Amino acid sequence: MSYAPSTFHAGTGTDFFRKEGFLVDGMAPLITARYTIPAFDDSDGTALTITDSVAKAAVGAEASWAGWDLAEKTKLLAIAYVHPSTSNYIGLGFHTSTLPTDELQDAYEATFDGAGGHSELGKYVTDGTYTAVQTDATIYQDDATLSAVWGIGLYVDGSGNVQKSFVKSAGQWIQVLADTESDHSSFQSFYLRHYGESARFITPIMVWGS
């Protein structure tokens, strides 16, 4: 079966994010996982095993992440496709420094919180404290084995204190949440967030930044 480039670009939402002003000139691709997910630079908690286009979590239930270090950036956009299975939450985030040795600190993230019944924008600060800053209970991916695969996106602009989350549940990317937290001004890593329990991350997984 041939792979249609137009289908790939629709999946990444390139046209949508450009037209809406989130993907602008100067934001270069930093992670481009079109067909195969690259090896993670670091991880913590329930392990993700990469098999070509899928990174699948083991069955253990534990607050977990896996990701990649980046050159320092101020403005970033990331998208990934996810399936939570029975994982309480699943999503992605940007960390202000290179990936930590264990618990997350100093980060913004977007998740589907199936256990809580909402989509969520949240932040970590220096001591590792997590705070949910925006939620929406009218649209989220449930933590069920029969849930469809959804896309999730996160945009951050540290210089403008902007955080926005996006969802793709069928054929269309849409913005869901927005906030103006001022805790973090630049970022050096990107991570996939989950609670184990056979959660899956699926290509395309993309990160752009400047």
DRENLUMVO-712088 format. One line per 4 residues: their letters; for each residue z, y, x of N, C-alpha, C. Coordinates in steps of 0.1 Angstrom, whole numbers, plus 5000, padded with zeros to 4 digits. Layout:
<rs>
A = Z Y X Z Y X Z Y X ~ ...
</rs>
This chain:
<rs>
MSYA = 5000 4988 5009 5000 5000 5000 5000 5012 5009 ~ 4991 5022 5006 4991 5034 5014 5002 5044 5009 ~ 5006 5053 5018 5016 5062 5015 5009 5076 5014 ~ 5011 5082 5002 5004 5094 4999 5012 5106 5004
PSTF = 5007 5114 5013 5014 5126 5018 5019 5135 5007 ~ 5010 5137 4997 5014 5146 4986 5027 5141 4979 ~ 5029 5128 4978 5041 5123 4972 5053 5126 4981 ~ 5051 5124 4994 5062 5127 5003 5066 5141 5002
HAGT = 5057 5151 5002 5061 5165 5001 5067 5169 4988 ~ 5063 5162 4977 5069 5165 4964 5084 5160 4965 ~ 5086 5149 4972 5099 5143 4973 5109 5152 4981 ~ 5104 5159 4991 5112 5168 4999 5114 5181 4992
GTDF = 5106 5184 4982 5108 5197 4975 5103 5209 4983 ~ 5094 5206 4993 5090 5217 5001 5084 5229 4993 ~ 5075 5226 4984 5070 5237 4976 5080 5245 4968 ~ 5089 5237 4962 5100 5244 4954 5109 5252 4963
FRKE = 5113 5247 4974 5123 5255 4982 5116 5267 4989 ~ 5103 5266 4992 5096 5277 4997 5094 5288 4986 ~ 5090 5284 4975 5088 5294 4964 5101 5300 4960 ~ 5112 5293 4961 5125 5299 4957 5132 5307 4968
GFLV = 5126 5306 4980 5131 5314 4991 5142 5308 4999 ~ 5144 5295 4998 5154 5288 5006 5148 5282 5019 ~ 5135 5279 5019 5128 5274 5031 5118 5285 5035 ~ 5122 5292 5046 5114 5304 5050 5109 5303 5064
DGMA = 5099 5311 5067 5094 5311 5081 5105 5312 5091 ~ 5104 5304 5101 5115 5304 5112 5124 5292 5110 ~ 5125 5286 5098 5133 5274 5096 5125 5262 5100 ~ 5128 5256 5112 5121 5245 5117 5127 5232 5113
PLIT = 5119 5221 5112 5124 5208 5109 5133 5203 5120 ~ 5145 5200 5117 5155 5195 5127 5157 5180 5126 ~ 5157 5174 5114 5157 5160 5111 5146 5157 5102 ~ 5137 5148 5105 5126 5144 5097 5125 5129 5096
ARYT = 5133 5124 5086 5133 5109 5084 5124 5106 5072 ~ 5111 5104 5075 5101 5101 5065 5101 5086 5061 ~ 5101 5078 5071 5099 5064 5068 5111 5056 5074 ~ 5117 5060 5085 5128 5053 5091 5139 5063 5094
IPAF = 5152 5060 5091 5163 5068 5094 5167 5067 5109 ~ 5168 5077 5116 5172 5076 5130 5187 5072 5132 ~ 5190 5066 5143 5204 5062 5146 5213 5074 5145 ~ 5225 5072 5140 5235 5083 5138 5241 5086 5152
DDSD = 5244 5099 5154 5251 5103 5166 5266 5099 5165 ~ 5272 5099 5153 5286 5095 5152 5288 5092 5137 ~ 5300 5086 5134 5304 5082 5121 5318 5079 5120 ~ 5324 5078 5108 5338 5075 5106 5339 5068 5093
GTAL = 5348 5059 5092 5351 5052 5079 5342 5040 5077 ~ 5339 5037 5065 5330 5025 5061 5316 5027 5067 ~ 5312 5018 5075 5299 5020 5083 5287 5019 5074 ~ 5277 5027 5078 5264 5027 5072 5255 5019 5082
TITD = 5248 5009 5076 5238 5001 5084 5224 5005 5080 ~ 5216 5010 5090 5202 5014 5088 5193 5002 5088 ~ 5185 5001 5078 5174 4992 5078 5161 5000 5073 ~ 5154 5004 5083 5141 5012 5080 5145 5025 5072
SVAK = 5141 5025 5059 5142 5037 5051 5155 5038 5044 ~ 5165 5029 5046 5177 5029 5039 5189 5028 5048 ~ 5200 5036 5046 5212 5034 5053 5222 5029 5042 ~ 5227 5017 5043 5236 5011 5033 5250 5010 5038
AAVG = 5260 5014 5030 5274 5013 5033 5279 4999 5031 ~ 5288 4995 5039 5295 4982 5037 5304 4984 5024 ~ 5310 4973 5020 5317 4973 5007 5331 4980 5008 ~ 5336 4982 5020 5350 4988 5021 5350 5002 5015
AEAS = 5361 5005 5007 5363 5018 5001 5371 5027 5010 ~ 5365 5037 5015 5371 5046 5025 5364 5059 5026 ~ 5371 5070 5026 5364 5083 5029 5356 5082 5042 ~ 5343 5085 5041 5334 5081 5052 5323 5092 5054
WAGW = 5318 5092 5066 5306 5100 5069 5299 5095 5081 ~ 5286 5099 5082 5277 5095 5094 5267 5106 5095 ~ 5264 5110 5107 5255 5121 5109 5250 5124 5122 ~ 5244 5136 5124 5237 5139 5136 5241 5153 5141
DLAE = 5242 5155 5154 5245 5168 5160 5232 5176 5161 ~ 5233 5189 5159 5222 5198 5160 5225 5209 5169 ~ 5214 5216 5173 5216 5229 5180 5222 5239 5170 ~ 5230 5248 5175 5237 5257 5166 5227 5265 5157
KTKL = 5230 5266 5144 5221 5273 5134 5230 5280 5125 ~ 5224 5291 5119 5231 5299 5109 5226 5296 5095 ~ 5213 5293 5093 5207 5290 5080 5202 5276 5080 ~ 5206 5268 5070 5202 5254 5070 5199 5249 5056
LAIA = 5189 5240 5055 5186 5234 5042 5185 5219 5045 ~ 5191 5210 5036 5190 5196 5038 5188 5189 5024 ~ 5180 5178 5025 5179 5170 5012 5180 5155 5017 ~ 5184 5147 5007 5184 5133 5009 5184 5126 4995
YVHP = 5180 5114 4995 5180 5106 4983 5192 5096 4984 ~ 5199 5094 4973 5211 5087 4973 5212 5077 4961 ~ 5220 5066 4963 5224 5057 4953 5239 5053 4956 ~ 5248 5057 4947 5262 5055 4950 5267 5041 4948
STSN = 5260 5032 4941 5265 5019 4937 5279 5022 4930 ~ 5290 5018 4936 5303 5021 4930 5311 5030 4938 ~ 5305 5037 4948 5311 5047 4956 5316 5059 4947 ~ 5328 5063 4949 5334 5074 4941 5326 5087 4942
YIGL = 5321 5090 4954 5313 5102 4956 5303 5099 4967 ~ 5292 5108 4967 5282 5106 4977 5274 5120 4978 ~ 5270 5123 4990 5264 5136 4992 5261 5139 5007 ~ 5261 5152 5010 5258 5156 5024 5265 5169 5027
GFHT = 5265 5173 5040 5272 5185 5044 5268 5190 5058 ~ 5273 5202 5061 5271 5208 5074 5284 5211 5080 ~ 5286 5207 5093 5298 5209 5100 5296 5220 5111 ~ 5307 5228 5113 5305 5240 5122 5303 5237 5136
STLP = 5309 5225 5141 5308 5221 5155 5300 5208 5155 ~ 5300 5202 5167 5294 5189 5168 5303 5179 5160 ~ 5299 5168 5157 5306 5159 5148 5320 5156 5153 ~ 5330 5155 5144 5344 5153 5149 5346 5139 5153
TDEL = 5358 5136 5159 5361 5122 5163 5366 5114 5151 ~ 5371 5120 5140 5375 5112 5129 5373 5121 5116 ~ 5384 5128 5111 5383 5135 5099 5375 5147 5100 ~ 5368 5151 5089 5360 5163 5088 5368 5175 5088
QDAY = 5363 5186 5095 5370 5199 5095 5358 5209 5095 ~ 5361 5221 5090 5352 5232 5091 5338 5229 5086 ~ 5336 5227 5073 5323 5222 5068 5321 5227 5054 ~ 5309 5228 5050 5305 5229 5036 5297 5216 5032
EATF = 5300 5211 5019 5293 5199 5015 5290 5200 5000 ~ 5280 5192 4996 5276 5190 4982 5276 5175 4979 ~ 5282 5172 4968 5284 5158 4964 5282 5156 4949 ~ 5278 5144 4946 5280 5139 4932 5293 5131 4932
DGAG = 5302 5136 4924 5315 5129 4923 5315 5121 4910 ~ 5311 5109 4911 5310 5100 4899 5324 5097 4893 ~ 5334 5095 4902 5347 5093 4897 5353 5104 4890 ~ 5350 5117 4894 5355 5129 4888 5346 5134 4877
GHSE = 5334 5128 4876 5325 5132 4865 5319 5146 4866 ~ 5314 5149 4879 5307 5162 4881 5300 5163 4894 ~ 5291 5173 4895 5285 5177 4908 5295 5187 4914 ~ 5295 5187 4928 5305 5195 4934 5300 5202 4947
LGKY = 5304 5215 4949 5303 5221 4961 5317 5223 4967 ~ 5319 5219 4980 5332 5220 4985 5332 5225 5000 ~ 5344 5227 5005 5346 5232 5019 5358 5225 5026 ~ 5356 5223 5039 5367 5219 5047 5371 5231 5056
VTDG = 5384 5233 5059 5388 5243 5069 5394 5237 5081 ~ 5399 5245 5090 5403 5240 5103 5413 5229 5103 ~ 5422 5229 5094 5432 5218 5094 5428 5206 5087 ~ 5415 5206 5082 5410 5194 5075 5412 5194 5060
TYTA = 5418 5205 5055 5420 5206 5041 5407 5208 5033 ~ 5405 5200 5023 5393 5201 5015 5396 5208 5002 ~ 5387 5217 4998 5388 5224 4985 5375 5223 4978 ~ 5375 5219 4965 5363 5220 4957 5362 5234 4952
VQTD = 5350 5241 4955 5349 5255 4951 5340 5257 4939 ~ 5331 5248 4936 5324 5248 4923 5321 5234 4918 ~ 5322 5232 4905 5318 5219 4899 5310 5222 4887 ~ 5303 5211 4883 5295 5212 4871 5295 5198 4864
ATIY = 5302 5196 4853 5303 5183 4847 5291 5180 4838 ~ 5281 5189 4837 5270 5186 4828 5258 5179 4835 ~ 5259 5178 4848 5249 5171 4856 5254 5165 4868 ~ 5254 5152 4870 5258 5145 4882 5253 5130 4881
QDDA = 5253 5124 4893 5249 5110 4894 5262 5101 4893 ~ 5262 5092 4883 5274 5084 4881 5276 5074 4892 ~ 5288 5070 4894 5291 5059 4904 5290 5046 4898 ~ 5277 5042 4895 5275 5029 4888 5263 5022 4895
TLSA = 5263 5009 4895 5253 5001 4901 5239 5003 4895 ~ 5239 5007 4882 5227 5009 4874 5222 5023 4875 ~ 5228 5032 4882 5224 5046 4883 5210 5046 4890 ~ 5202 5056 4886 5189 5058 4892 5192 5065 4906
VWGI = 5182 5063 4915 5183 5071 4927 5180 5085 4925 ~ 5189 5094 4930 5187 5109 4928 5186 5115 4941 ~ 5179 5127 4941 5179 5136 4953 5190 5146 4952 ~ 5196 5149 4964 5206 5160 4964 5203 5169 4976
GLYV = 5205 5182 4974 5202 5192 4985 5213 5202 4987 ~ 5214 5207 4999 5224 5217 5002 5218 5228 5011 ~ 5220 5240 5007 5215 5252 5015 5227 5260 5018 ~ 5228 5264 5031 5239 5273 5036 5233 5284 5044
DGSG = 5238 5296 5043 5235 5308 5051 5248 5314 5055 ~ 5252 5311 5068 5264 5316 5073 5265 5331 5074 ~ 5254 5337 5077 5254 5352 5079 5255 5359 5065 ~ 5250 5353 5054 5251 5359 5041 5261 5353 5032
NVQK = 5269 5343 5037 5280 5337 5029 5274 5331 5016 ~ 5264 5323 5018 5257 5316 5007 5258 5301 5008 ~ 5261 5294 4997 5261 5280 4996 5255 5276 4983 ~ 5245 5267 4983 5238 5263 4970 5235 5248 4971
SFVK = 5237 5242 4959 5234 5228 4958 5222 5225 4948 ~ 5215 5214 4951 5203 5211 4943 5203 5196 4939 ~ 5196 5193 4928 5195 5180 4923 5181 5177 4919 ~ 5177 5164 4922 5164 5159 4917 5167 5146 4910
SAGQ = 5166 5146 4897 5169 5134 4890 5157 5127 4884 ~ 5146 5134 4884 5133 5128 4879 5122 5134 4887 ~ 5114 5143 4881 5103 5148 4889 5105 5162 4894 ~ 5117 5168 4892 5119 5182 4895 5131 5185 4902
WIQV = 5131 5193 4913 5143 5198 4920 5148 5210 4911 ~ 5161 5211 4910 5167 5222 4903 5179 5227 4911 ~ 5182 5240 4910 5195 5244 4916 5206 5242 4906 ~ 5218 5237 4911 5229 5234 4902 5241 5243 4904
LADT = 5245 5244 4917 5257 5252 4920 5255 5262 4930 ~ 5263 5273 4930 5262 5284 4940 5275 5290 4943 ~ 5278 5293 4955 5291 5300 4958 5289 5309 4970 ~ 5299 5317 4973 5298 5327 4984 5310 5326 4993
ESDH = 5314 5314 4997 5325 5313 5006 5322 5319 5020 ~ 5332 5324 5027 5330 5331 5039 5337 5325 5051 ~ 5341 5312 5050 5349 5305 5060 5340 5302 5073 ~ 5327 5299 5071 5319 5294 5082 5307 5302 5084
SSFQ = 5303 5306 5096 5292 5314 5099 5280 5307 5106 ~ 5283 5296 5113 5272 5288 5119 5276 5273 5119 ~ 5266 5265 5122 5267 5250 5120 5260 5243 5132 ~ 5266 5232 5136 5261 5224 5147 5259 5209 5144
SFYL = 5261 5205 5131 5259 5191 5128 5257 5189 5113 ~ 5251 5178 5110 5247 5175 5096 5252 5160 5093 ~ 5258 5158 5082 5264 5145 5079 5261 5140 5065 ~ 5261 5127 5063 5260 5121 5050 5274 5116 5046
RHYG = 5278 5120 5034 5292 5118 5029 5292 5107 5019 ~ 5302 5098 5019 5303 5088 5009 5317 5081 5010 ~ 5319 5072 5000 5332 5065 5000 5330 5050 5001 ~ 5319 5046 5008 5317 5032 5011 5311 5025 4998
ESAR = 5316 5013 4996 5313 5005 4984 5298 5004 4981 ~ 5290 5000 4991 5276 4998 4990 5267 5010 4987 ~ 5272 5022 4989 5264 5034 4988 5252 5033 4997 ~ 5241 5040 4992 5229 5040 5000 5223 5054 5001
FITP = 5218 5057 5013 5210 5069 5016 5196 5065 5019 ~ 5186 5072 5013 5173 5067 5013 5163 5079 5017 ~ 5153 5076 5025 5143 5086 5029 5135 5090 5017 ~ 5130 5103 5017 5131 5112 5028 5144 5118 5030
IMVW = 5149 5119 5042 5161 5127 5045 5156 5138 5055 ~ 5158 5151 5051 5152 5162 5059 5163 5173 5061 ~ 5162 5179 5073 5170 5191 5075 5161 5201 5082 ~ 5162 5214 5077 5155 5225 5083 5165 5235 5087
GS = 5163 5243 5098 5173 5253 5101 5167 5264 5110 ~ 5175 5275 5111 5171 5286 5120 5184 5293 5124
</rs>
